[in-house]
């Protein structure tokens, strides 16, 4: 069995989905990208050594 490591967890802000909320124009894909970048940066990860990432999204992406 392969070894697995959990380096960190993080979540993005979540609002009530108001059409005029501060994040209403930010697509879920962009929030996801920023989240992954933050995890990489604050843990000094070499992304070339990462095989898999488990990522969840409560809203539709795209």
CORNOR-V371623 format. One record per residue. D_FIRST is the distance of its C-alpha to the first C-alpha in Angstrom with 2 decimals. Layout:
d_first=D_FIRST
d_first=D_FIRST
//
This chain:
d_first=0.00
d_first=3.79
d_first=6.56
d_first=9.30
d_first=12.94
d_first=16.04
d_first=19.03
d_first=21.80
d_first=23.23
d_first=26.56
d_first=28.76
d_first=31.82
d_first=35.24
d_first=35.94
d_first=39.52
d_first=41.41
d_first=41.51
d_first=45.15
d_first=46.44
d_first=48.10
d_first=45.36
d_first=44.42
d_first=41.20
d_first=42.55
d_first=42.67
d_first=39.15
d_first=36.78
d_first=33.35
d_first=31.83
d_first=33.72
d_first=32.62
d_first=28.96
d_first=29.51
d_first=31.23
d_first=28.49
d_first=25.80
d_first=28.29
d_first=28.91
d_first=25.27
d_first=25.05
d_first=28.38
d_first=28.15
d_first=24.81
d_first=25.72
d_first=22.64
d_first=22.62
d_first=21.88
d_first=21.12
d_first=17.81
d_first=16.71
d_first=14.50
d_first=14.85
d_first=17.21
d_first=17.74
d_first=21.51
d_first=23.94
d_first=27.64
d_first=30.15
d_first=32.77
d_first=32.99
d_first=32.22
d_first=34.38
//
